Amino acid sequence: MARKIGSRYTANQILGRGSAGTVWLGEGPEGPVAIKLLREDLASDQELVGRFVQERTALLGLDHPNVVSVRDLVVDGNDLALVMDLVRGTDLRTRLDRERRLAPAAAVAIVADVADGLAAAHAAGVVHRDVKPENVLLDMQGPLGPGGSHPALLTDFGVAKLIDSPRRTRATKIIGTPDYLAPEIVEGLPPRAAVDIYALATVLYELLAGFTPFGGGHPGAVLRRHVTETVVPLPGIPDELWQLLVQCLAKAPASRLRASELGARLRELLPLVAGMPPLDVDEPDTEPTEESETTAGEAAAPVRERVRRGAVPLVPGAKPADSNRDTHTSMRVPAPDELAGGARGTARVPRAAGAPRPGSARHRAVTRRRRVVLGTAAAVLVAAAGVGTWLATSGDDAGATPQDSKHSAPASP
């Protein structure tokens, strides 16, 4: 059912739903648009509306080929909406769901595009704060690039900052998507441009491996890994690309590259990865585990199979779906003693195909089975030794008289 958004736009069809609102296919004075209508509880927050208006100039000023442009911001009664360009294509999460992982050339080209878009945003003083595959759109009408990649555009600028208002969150809360949060956010520091570089490097790792370097399990465990664990090497990629990843996943924000540097370095590496097939590494275990990891004071929760669903697309023809990697998830900031505890070696480790991940439920089950087998074998050996001793003793006693059996002294010749 169509509805008016302000005086200039009409929302005709729902494209998808997300944690911050609903995306509609709409029509404006200049043709088709995507309209992100924020939730009613957000629209009724006068402080947030004020921040929304303050961000208007910065968001409308973002004009770059790798950024989904914000055409207008609408504040009308209970409606609070971002009007954006409509991209004819799909989102990066949908492509990952379909292909599991990308060829290195395609992954590098897509991330280089996003880095260029971030460079323009950072130059304008805008930090995205929620870079992830759901917020990267692929323009299927654009020319094919390296590895068969389509031009990539970053969307949802400003939404995380709008939601993260002082009245809605406290210093003890974190707003963001756990898998892609930079360590400094976990530690309670204000987000700067470097958080987008960390998140984008996490996306590149995920495009190559099929899973994020620190994700999986309870959000508290994910947050802890970002702070305490070192990223595990990916087998099969050039060392130059790996070193670039390591630098951009550095715990210290100052050690990471700027977005413009990252984009340029990635394009320099394209000839090095040209023609390489997708990496042959196993994804993390997805079967249920006995209990999830928790931060101190949090109850253990079952970990079920992680099903990746489509993001909220700004594209026509996509079915409505919610992402399981919730944007703007409110999480407790782990205390220093919790972060100091380490992640107990639970980072996702690339391994040989078919081998269980160390620490996983399947790994523990295999270990238990081996222990049972070894224990059973040992018991059988002990039992066999006991039976043999009994038989030998019985054989010695078979021809003896009761008296002989009571005295062990040998008979005299």
ChimeraX attribute file (.defattr): number of C-alpha atoms within 10 A of each C-alpha:
attribute: neighborCount
match mode: 1-to-1
recipient: residues
	/A:1	6
	/A:2	12
	/A:3	11
	/A:4	13
	/A:5	22
	/A:6	15
	/A:7	9
	/A:8	11
	/A:9	20
	/A:10	20
	/A:11	22
	/A:12	15
	/A:13	17
	/A:14	22
	/A:15	23
	/A:16	24
	/A:17	20
	/A:18	21
	/A:19	16
	/A:20	20
	/A:21	17
	/A:22	19
	/A:23	26
	/A:24	26
	/A:25	22
	/A:26	26
	/A:27	19
	/A:28	16
	/A:29	9
	/A:30	8
	/A:31	10
	/A:32	18
	/A:33	25
	/A:34	28
	/A:35	33
	/A:36	29
	/A:37	21
	/A:38	21
	/A:39	17
	/A:40	13
	/A:41	9
	/A:42	19
	/A:43	20
	/A:44	14
	/A:45	14
	/A:46	10
	/A:47	15
	/A:48	21
	/A:49	16
	/A:50	12
	/A:51	14
	/A:52	24
	/A:53	14
	/A:54	12
	/A:55	17
	/A:56	17
	/A:57	12
	/A:58	15
	/A:59	22
	/A:60	14
	/A:61	13
	/A:62	21
	/A:63	15
	/A:64	16
	/A:65	16
	/A:66	25
	/A:67	24
	/A:68	25
	/A:69	22
	/A:70	24
	/A:71	19
	/A:72	16
	/A:73	21
	/A:74	21
	/A:75	17
	/A:76	12
	/A:77	10
	/A:78	14
	/A:79	17
	/A:80	23
	/A:81	23
	/A:82	23
	/A:83	23
	/A:84	22
	/A:85	19
	/A:86	20
	/A:87	21
	/A:88	15
	/A:89	21
	/A:90	25
	/A:91	26
	/A:92	24
	/A:93	24
	/A:94	20
	/A:95	17
	/A:96	18
	/A:97	14
	/A:98	10
	/A:99	13
	/A:100	17
	/A:101	24
	/A:102	24
	/A:103	22
	/A:104	27
	/A:105	26
	/A:106	26
	/A:107	25
	/A:108	28
	/A:109	25
	/A:110	28
	/A:111	23
	/A:112	27
	/A:113	24
	/A:114	26
	/A:115	28
	/A:116	24
	/A:117	25
	/A:118	30
	/A:119	24
	/A:120	19
	/A:121	23
	/A:122	20
	/A:123	13
	/A:124	13
	/A:125	13
	/A:126	20
	/A:127	22
	/A:128	22
	/A:129	28
	/A:130	27
	/A:131	29
	/A:132	25
	/A:133	23
	/A:134	24
	/A:135	22
	/A:136	28
	/A:137	30
	/A:138	24
	/A:139	21
	/A:140	15
	/A:141	11
	/A:142	13
	/A:143	10
	/A:144	13
	/A:145	13
	/A:146	19
	/A:147	21
	/A:148	14
	/A:149	21
	/A:150	22
	/A:151	23
	/A:152	29
	/A:153	27
	/A:154	27
	/A:155	27
	/A:156	21
	/A:157	24
	/A:158	20
	/A:159	20
	/A:160	18
	/A:161	21
	/A:162	18
	/A:163	19
	/A:164	18
	/A:165	15
	/A:166	10
	/A:167	10
	/A:168	13
	/A:169	14
	/A:170	14
	/A:171	10
	/A:172	14
	/A:173	18
	/A:174	23
	/A:175	24
	/A:176	24
	/A:177	21
	/A:178	27
	/A:179	22
	/A:180	27
	/A:181	27
	/A:182	28
	/A:183	22
	/A:184	18
	/A:185	21
	/A:186	27
	/A:187	19
	/A:188	14
	/A:189	11
	/A:190	9
	/A:191	16
	/A:192	17
	/A:193	20
	/A:194	24
	/A:195	26
	/A:196	26
	/A:197	27
	/A:198	26
	/A:199	22
	/A:200	27
	/A:201	28
	/A:202	28
	/A:203	24
	/A:204	25
	/A:205	24
	/A:206	20
	/A:207	29
	/A:208	25
	/A:209	25
	/A:210	24
	/A:211	24
	/A:212	22
	/A:213	28
	/A:214	27
	/A:215	21
	/A:216	22
	/A:217	21
	/A:218	19
	/A:219	20
	/A:220	23
	/A:221	25
	/A:222	25
	/A:223	29
	/A:224	26
	/A:225	24
	/A:226	30
	/A:227	23
	/A:228	17
	/A:229	17
	/A:230	15
	/A:231	20
	/A:232	13
	/A:233	16
	/A:234	19
	/A:235	15
	/A:236	13
	/A:237	16
	/A:238	13
	/A:239	12
	/A:240	12
	/A:241	17
	/A:242	16
	/A:243	12
	/A:244	17
	/A:245	22
	/A:246	19
	/A:247	17
	/A:248	27
	/A:249	28
	/A:250	21
	/A:251	19
	/A:252	14
	/A:253	19
	/A:254	10
	/A:255	13
	/A:256	22
	/A:257	20
	/A:258	18
	/A:259	26
	/A:260	17
	/A:261	14
	/A:262	24
	/A:263	23
	/A:264	14
	/A:265	17
	/A:266	22
	/A:267	16
	/A:268	10
	/A:269	17
	/A:270	20
	/A:271	11
	/A:272	15
	/A:273	19
	/A:274	15
	/A:275	14
	/A:276	14
	/A:277	14
	/A:278	21
	/A:279	18
	/A:280	17
	/A:281	19
	/A:282	18
	/A:283	20
	/A:284	22
	/A:285	20
	/A:286	16
	/A:287	13
	/A:288	15
	/A:289	18
	/A:290	14
	/A:291	15
	/A:292	19
	/A:293	22
	/A:294	19
	/A:295	24
	/A:296	13
	/A:297	7
	/A:298	10
	/A:299	11
	/A:300	13
	/A:301	14
	/A:302	14
	/A:303	17
	/A:304	14
	/A:305	12
	/A:306	15
	/A:307	10
	/A:308	14
	/A:309	15
	/A:310	25
	/A:311	27
	/A:312	28
	/A:313	32
	/A:314	31
	/A:315	24
	/A:316	21
	/A:317	14
	/A:318	17
	/A:319	15
	/A:320	16
	/A:321	15
	/A:322	18
	/A:323	18
	/A:324	15
	/A:325	21
	/A:326	16
	/A:327	21
	/A:328	21
	/A:329	16
	/A:330	18
	/A:331	18
	/A:332	17
	/A:333	22
	/A:334	21
	/A:335	14
	/A:336	10
	/A:337	10
	/A:338	17
	/A:339	22
	/A:340	12
	/A:341	12
	/A:342	16
	/A:343	23
	/A:344	12
	/A:345	12
	/A:346	20
	/A:347	24
	/A:348	21
	/A:349	21
	/A:350	21
	/A:351	17
	/A:352	12
	/A:353	10
	/A:354	9
	/A:355	12
	/A:356	20
	/A:357	21
	/A:358	17
	/A:359	16
	/A:360	19
	/A:361	18
	/A:362	18
	/A:363	15
	/A:364	16
	/A:365	13
	/A:366	13
	/A:367	12
	/A:368	12
	/A:369	12
	/A:370	12
	/A:371	12
	/A:372	12
	/A:373	12
	/A:374	12
	/A:375	12
	/A:376	12
	/A:377	12
	/A:378	12
	/A:379	12
	/A:380	12
	/A:381	12
	/A:382	12
	/A:383	12
	/A:384	12
	/A:385	12
	/A:386	12
	/A:387	12
	/A:388	12
	/A:389	12
	/A:390	12
	/A:391	12
	/A:392	11
	/A:393	11
	/A:394	11
	/A:395	11
	/A:396	11
	/A:397	13
	/A:398	9
	/A:399	10
	/A:400	11
	/A:401	9
	/A:402	9
	/A:403	8
	/A:404	13
	/A:405	13
	/A:406	9
	/A:407	9
	/A:408	8
	/A:409	8
	/A:410	7
	/A:411	7
	/A:412	4
	/A:413	3
